[in-house]
């Protein structure tokens, strides 16, 4: 058996390299979990004039849970309830897909209180300190 080359990339890998890393993991997970990932979904905020995406929510499948990977509301749209609406729409989609709930992570300077108001609860934490910002993991089980 040949030994593979170890290639260290100090910046983001290209799509082909990333696909090569993920493919054996996906194959293993599919074979051993009895589940196959569903495609991700997005709820996009668009500029009313240009229709260009200016924010929104992107979520991925997580073997029975929806994972909110990104949620962004531009400053000029804050205070209009859009963040709440994005999460509510994500919850509808997650329920339709049969997920048991949604989960996400947020840094201490971001939106933990916002998510807690929407019924999410902390289930894990990476502590902050010198050179590190605290990160919280939250879930909402349906």
Order of alpha helices (4+ residues) and beta strands (2+ residues): alpha-beta-beta-beta-alpha-beta-alpha-beta-beta
